[in-house]
């Protein structure tokens, strides 16, 4: 696998929070080493460069299925986790089972805390997230953000399926980013892929996908908060469609200021066709 070797003195985090100044340096090292590699080589290179704990979180969408295929196919030491919010589409659970069977992997689920859910429903109602943006963000915080924190506790790297062209807000996504709040590197191997490229790769490789994609559900989250989109609409237009907010983020990829985490991120690599 031809590439410029990463700095041999590139230190591992050893599962502990790292000084904020070190994280951007690590992100920059990864971009320099693997920015021109394909997704498979990026994942292999990452696992070789970082001897610590690497976690990939999947929601079983198109991009996540591509990454699961690549990780499992290369036999990489990457933990695969998922956030089961309790409000997912039935098709997601079926695909979850099929994915584990197909690739011989165990996908570790993380669930929201029951007491937090019960309190939220008592205060807001079972579908209270429709009432306001704050109520929706609170629900996402309970069902997604807090479980993600547990999934990533002690991790050195978090692998995601973000693509730069998924939305305008994600246009600045880099291959490797410093997530100082969580004390880890966020790694986005498909940042320069298009949706068409992901679909073509999935078809060629026979990757199992969610049948909802063929019905217009491009970005799939919780069932009550996801609708199919019309031709020409942005990919994430079907998420929280009742809100007037082009960013369309649940909170997993944003910091306390509500903006996408990219502090100290190295420059994005050139987009692929």
QUISULLIN-V628575 format. One record per pair of residues at least 6 apart in sequence whose ideal C-beta (glycine too) atoms are under 7 Angstrom apart, sorted by the first residue. I is the first residue (numbers start at 1). GAP is how many residues later the second one is. D is the distance in Angstrom with one decimal. If there is no record, write none. Layout:
# QUISULLIN-V628575
i gap d
I GAP D
I GAP D
This chain:
# QUISULLIN-V628575
i gap d
1 40 5.6
1 43 6.6
3 30 6.3
3 31 6.6
3 34 5.9
3 38 6.8
3 42 6.4
4 29 5.9
6 23 5.7
6 27 4.2
6 43 4.6
7 22 5.7
10 16 6.9
10 19 5.5
10 39 6.1
12 38 6.2
12 39 4.9
12 40 4.6
12 144 6.4
13 39 5.2
13 143 4.2
13 171 6.9
14 38 6.1
15 37 6.0
15 38 5.7
15 139 4.2
15 141 6.4
17 166 3.5
18 165 5.5
20 160 4.3
23 155 3.5
23 157 5.7
23 162 6.5
23 241 6.0
24 154 4.6
24 240 3.0
26 159 5.5
27 149 4.0
27 150 5.7
27 151 4.8
27 158 5.7
27 237 6.1
27 238 6.0
27 239 5.3
28 238 4.5
30 16 6.8
30 19 6.7
30 145 6.6
30 146 3.9
30 155 6.8
30 157 6.9
31 143 6.5
31 144 4.9
31 145 5.3
31 235 3.7
31 238 6.9
33 12 6.2
33 16 6.7
34 7 6.8
34 8 4.6
34 11 4.7
34 141 6.7
35 140 5.7
35 234 4.3
37 8 6.3
39 31 6.1
39 150 4.5
39 151 5.8
40 30 5.1
40 34 6.5
42 147 4.5
43 27 5.6
43 28 6.1
43 31 6.5
43 33 6.0
43 146 5.7
44 30 5.7
44 32 6.7
46 8 6.9
46 111 6.6
46 141 5.8
47 7 6.4
47 29 4.8
47 30 6.0
47 31 6.7
50 106 5.5
50 107 5.3
52 104 3.2
53 26 7.0
53 101 6.1
53 102 4.9
53 103 5.3
54 23 7.0
54 24 4.8
54 25 6.8
54 101 7.0
54 102 6.5
54 103 4.5
54 105 6.5
55 24 4.8
55 26 5.8
55 96 6.3
55 97 5.8
55 100 4.5
55 103 5.7
55 104 7.0
56 11 6.2
56 15 6.3
56 22 5.2
56 23 7.0
56 24 5.2
56 103 3.9
57 24 5.2
57 25 6.6
57 26 6.8
57 91 6.8
57 94 6.1
57 101 6.9
57 103 6.7
58 6 3.9
58 10 6.0
58 22 6.0
58 24 5.2
58 49 6.7
59 23 6.7
60 32 5.4
60 35 4.9
60 36 6.0
60 39 6.8
60 150 6.1
61 100 6.6
61 149 7.0
61 158 6.9
61 159 5.7
62 136 5.2
62 137 6.8
62 140 6.6
62 147 6.2
62 151 6.3
63 98 3.3
63 100 6.2
63 127 5.3
63 135 5.8
64 97 4.5
65 137 6.6
65 142 5.2
65 143 6.6
65 144 5.8
66 124 6.7
66 132 5.5
66 135 6.1
66 136 6.1
66 141 6.4
67 92 6.7
67 94 5.6
67 122 6.6
67 123 6.9
68 12 6.5
68 31 6.1
68 35 6.2
69 136 6.0
69 138 4.9
71 7 5.0
71 9 7.0
72 31 3.8
72 33 5.4
78 81 6.6
79 29 6.8
80 25 5.8
80 27 4.9
80 28 7.0
81 26 6.9
81 27 4.7
81 29 6.1
81 70 4.5
82 14 7.0
82 25 5.4
82 27 5.6
83 27 5.5
83 61 5.4
83 64 5.0
83 65 6.1
84 25 4.7
84 27 5.4
85 27 6.5
85 58 3.9
85 59 6.2
85 137 5.3
86 26 6.5
86 57 6.7
87 135 4.1
87 136 5.6
87 137 6.0
88 134 6.3
88 135 6.4
89 123 6.3
89 131 6.6
89 134 4.9
91 119 5.4
91 120 5.9
91 121 5.3
92 118 6.7
95 113 6.3
95 115 5.2
96 11 6.5
98 110 5.1
99 8 6.9
99 109 6.2
100 6 6.5
100 7 5.8
102 106 5.9
110 37 4.0
110 40 5.5
110 41 4.7
111 36 6.3
112 30 5.2
112 31 4.6
112 34 6.7
112 35 5.7
113 33 6.8
116 26 4.7
117 25 6.2
120 18 6.7
120 19 6.4
120 22 5.7
124 7 6.8
124 11 5.5
127 97 6.1
128 7 5.2
129 6 5.3
129 7 4.1
129 10 4.2
129 96 6.9
130 112 6.4
133 110 5.6
136 104 6.1
137 114 6.4
140 110 4.2
140 111 5.0
141 110 5.9
144 106 5.4
144 107 6.5
144 108 5.8
145 106 4.6
145 107 6.2
148 104 5.6
152 6 5.6
152 30 5.8
152 32 6.6
155 29 5.4
156 28 5.8
156 29 6.9
157 27 6.0
157 28 4.8
157 30 5.4
158 21 6.9
158 26 5.5
158 28 5.1
158 29 6.9
159 28 5.0
159 30 6.8
160 26 6.4
160 28 5.5
161 29 5.9
162 8 6.0
162 11 5.2
162 26 4.6
162 29 6.2
162 91 6.8
163 7 7.0
163 27 5.5
163 28 6.0
163 30 5.6
164 6 5.8
164 7 5.5
164 9 4.7
164 27 5.0
164 28 6.5
164 104 6.1
164 107 6.3
165 29 6.1
165 106 6.8
166 69 5.3
166 70 6.3
167 67 6.1
167 68 6.7
167 69 5.0
167 81 6.2
168 78 6.4
169 77 6.9
169 78 4.4
169 80 6.7
169 91 6.0
170 90 6.6
172 90 5.8
172 96 6.4
173 15 5.6
173 18 4.9
173 89 7.0
173 95 6.3
174 17 6.8
174 88 6.3
174 91 3.9
174 92 5.2
174 93 6.5
174 94 4.9
175 13 6.0
175 16 5.7
175 91 6.9
175 94 5.6
176 9 5.6
176 11 5.4
176 90 6.0
177 9 4.4
177 84 6.3
177 85 5.1
177 88 4.0
178 7 6.6
178 85 5.9
178 86 3.6
178 87 6.6
179 7 4.8
179 82 5.3
180 83 6.0
181 74 6.0
186 75 6.7
190 8 6.9
191 77 6.5
192 77 5.5
192 78 6.6
192 79 4.6
192 80 4.6
193 79 5.9
194 79 6.6
195 40 6.8
197 75 6.4
197 76 6.8
202 7 5.9
210 10 6.2
212 8 5.9
215 13 5.9
216 12 3.2
216 13 5.7
217 9 6.3
217 11 5.1
217 21 6.5
218 11 5.7
218 17 4.8
218 20 6.6
219 16 5.4
219 17 4.7
219 19 6.1
219 20 5.5
220 6 5.6
221 18 5.6
221 29 6.7
225 14 6.4
225 15 5.5
226 12 5.6
226 13 6.1
227 11 4.5
227 14 5.5
228 10 6.1
229 8 4.9
229 9 4.5
236 12 4.1
239 9 4.9
240 8 6.3
253 7 5.6
253 8 6.2
254 6 5.6
254 7 6.4
255 6 4.9
